[in-house]
């Protein structure tokens, strides 16, 4: 599921790509116009090459750009939500990714039909000093659902709501 973000007067498209011979990862493309054309910011994924990763999203906090993404359950069984700071031109990571939480940190998450625990589709806002993230997984009835996590710090201390907000 690609996303487009306006940042520093340009448009950035974040998309998950799986190239032959490489792990799935988030790639970033840039354009002067929202409708493109878009060109790659770098030749490699912005997510670590040793991780199966998807659903990267941009979040800018106090002027610093961050990538929030999912460490795929297919690789780690209990999917992870991670964050890493990006360079100001979004072409590289600064430091190592930090694990914010795993799928099973949410009491409402259940095993999917392939035996894993999913983290998908993060989206973060900051409201009244609290970071709020919506994200998706499968609930205990194996229904794809939307959960909410909150924190007073972007980089740690995420608390999961006990129930999902929405599901199909």
C-alpha positions as CSV (number, residue, x, y, z in Angstrom):
1,X,0.0,0.0,0.0
2,X,1.9,3.0,-1.2
3,X,1.7,6.4,0.6
4,X,2.6,9.9,-0.6
5,X,3.9,12.5,1.9
6,X,4.7,16.2,1.3
7,X,8.0,17.0,2.9
8,X,10.3,20.0,2.3
9,X,8.3,21.2,-0.7
10,X,8.6,17.8,-2.5
11,X,6.4,14.8,-2.7
12,X,7.7,11.4,-1.5
13,X,6.2,8.1,-2.4
14,X,6.8,5.3,0.1
15,X,6.2,1.8,-1.3
16,X,6.9,-1.8,-0.5
17,X,8.9,-3.6,-3.2
18,X,10.1,-7.2,-3.4
19,X,13.0,-7.4,-5.9
20,X,14.2,-10.8,-7.0
21,X,17.1,-12.0,-4.9
22,X,16.4,-9.4,-2.2
23,X,14.1,-9.2,0.8
24,X,11.0,-7.1,0.7
25,X,11.6,-3.5,1.8
26,X,10.3,0.0,1.7
27,X,11.6,2.2,-1.1
28,X,11.3,6.0,-1.3
29,X,10.7,7.9,-4.5
30,X,10.6,11.7,-5.0
31,X,8.8,14.2,-7.3
32,X,8.2,17.9,-7.6
33,X,4.5,17.1,-8.3
34,X,2.1,14.9,-6.5
35,X,1.2,13.1,-9.8
36,X,4.8,12.5,-10.6
37,X,6.9,11.4,-12.3
38,X,8.7,9.9,-9.3
39,X,12.4,8.8,-9.2
40,X,14.1,6.7,-6.6
41,X,15.8,8.6,-3.7
42,X,18.3,5.7,-3.6
43,X,18.9,2.4,-5.3
44,X,18.4,0.4,-2.2
45,X,15.4,0.0,0.2
46,X,15.4,2.4,3.1
47,X,14.7,-0.5,5.5
48,X,17.6,-2.8,6.4
49,X,18.5,-5.4,3.7
50,X,18.5,-8.2,6.2
51,X,14.9,-7.6,7.3
52,X,11.6,-8.5,5.5
53,X,9.9,-5.1,5.9
54,X,6.8,-3.4,4.6
55,X,4.4,-0.6,5.0
56,X,6.9,2.2,5.7
57,X,5.4,5.6,6.6
58,X,7.0,9.0,7.2
59,X,6.6,10.8,10.5
60,X,8.3,14.1,11.2
61,X,8.8,15.0,14.9
62,X,10.5,18.2,16.0
63,X,11.9,18.7,12.5
64,X,13.4,15.2,12.3
65,X,12.1,12.7,9.7
66,X,11.5,9.1,10.9
67,X,10.5,5.9,9.0
68,X,8.0,3.7,10.9
69,X,7.6,0.3,9.3
70,X,6.7,-3.3,9.9
71,X,9.2,-6.1,10.4
72,X,7.3,-8.8,8.6
73,X,5.9,-11.7,10.6
74,X,7.0,-14.1,7.8
75,X,10.6,-13.6,9.1
76,X,10.1,-13.1,12.8
77,X,6.8,-14.9,13.5
78,X,5.7,-12.1,15.9
79,X,5.6,-9.1,13.6
80,X,7.4,-6.0,14.9
81,X,6.7,-2.2,14.6
82,X,10.0,-0.4,14.2
83,X,11.3,3.2,13.8
84,X,14.5,4.7,12.5
85,X,15.6,8.3,12.0
86,X,16.2,9.3,8.4
87,X,18.6,11.8,6.9
88,X,17.0,15.2,6.0
89,X,16.9,14.2,2.3
90,X,15.3,10.8,3.2
91,X,18.1,9.0,1.3
92,X,19.6,7.1,4.3
93,X,19.0,5.8,7.8
94,X,20.6,7.5,10.8
95,X,21.4,4.8,13.4
96,X,19.8,1.5,13.9
97,X,16.1,0.7,13.9
98,X,14.3,0.6,17.3
99,X,11.6,-1.9,18.0
100,X,8.5,-0.1,19.3
101,X,6.4,-3.1,19.9
102,X,5.5,-6.6,18.7
103,X,2.1,-7.8,17.5
104,X,1.5,-9.9,20.6
105,X,2.0,-6.8,22.8
106,X,-1.6,-6.1,21.9
107,X,-4.0,-8.4,23.9
108,X,-6.5,-8.4,21.0
109,X,-4.1,-9.8,18.4
110,X,-4.6,-13.4,17.3
111,X,-2.8,-15.9,15.1
112,X,-3.4,-15.5,11.4
113,X,-4.4,-18.5,9.3
114,X,-0.7,-19.2,8.5
115,X,0.4,-19.3,12.1
116,X,1.9,-15.8,12.6
117,X,1.2,-12.6,14.3
118,X,0.9,-9.6,11.9
119,X,1.8,-5.9,12.2
120,X,0.6,-3.9,9.2
121,X,-0.1,-0.3,8.1
122,X,1.2,2.1,10.8
123,X,0.0,5.7,10.8
124,X,1.1,8.1,13.5
125,X,-0.2,11.5,14.7
126,X,0.7,13.6,17.7
127,X,-2.1,15.2,19.7
128,X,-1.9,17.1,23.0
129,X,1.6,15.7,23.6
130,X,0.6,12.1,23.0
131,X,1.6,10.0,20.0
132,X,-1.2,7.9,18.6
133,X,-0.7,5.1,16.2
134,X,-3.3,3.1,14.3
135,X,-2.1,-0.2,12.9
136,X,-3.6,-3.5,11.7
137,X,-3.5,-7.1,12.5
138,X,-5.7,-10.1,12.8
139,X,-7.8,-10.4,16.0
140,X,-8.6,-13.5,18.0
141,X,-11.4,-14.4,15.6
142,X,-8.9,-14.1,12.7
143,X,-10.6,-10.9,11.4
144,X,-8.3,-8.2,10.0
145,X,-8.7,-5.4,12.5
146,X,-7.5,-1.9,13.4
147,X,-5.8,-1.3,16.7
148,X,-4.5,1.8,18.5
149,X,-1.3,2.3,20.5
150,X,-0.3,5.4,22.4
151,X,2.9,6.8,23.9
152,X,4.3,10.0,25.4
153,X,7.6,9.2,23.7
154,X,7.9,8.5,19.9
155,X,10.8,6.1,20.6
156,X,9.5,4.0,23.5
157,X,6.7,3.2,25.9
158,X,3.9,2.3,23.5
159,X,0.8,1.0,25.2
160,X,-1.9,-1.0,23.3
161,X,-5.6,-0.4,23.7
162,X,-7.2,-3.6,24.9
163,X,-9.7,-3.9,22.0
164,X,-9.7,-3.2,18.3
165,X,-11.5,0.0,17.1
166,X,-12.7,-1.4,13.8
167,X,-12.8,-4.6,11.9
168,X,-14.3,-6.1,8.8
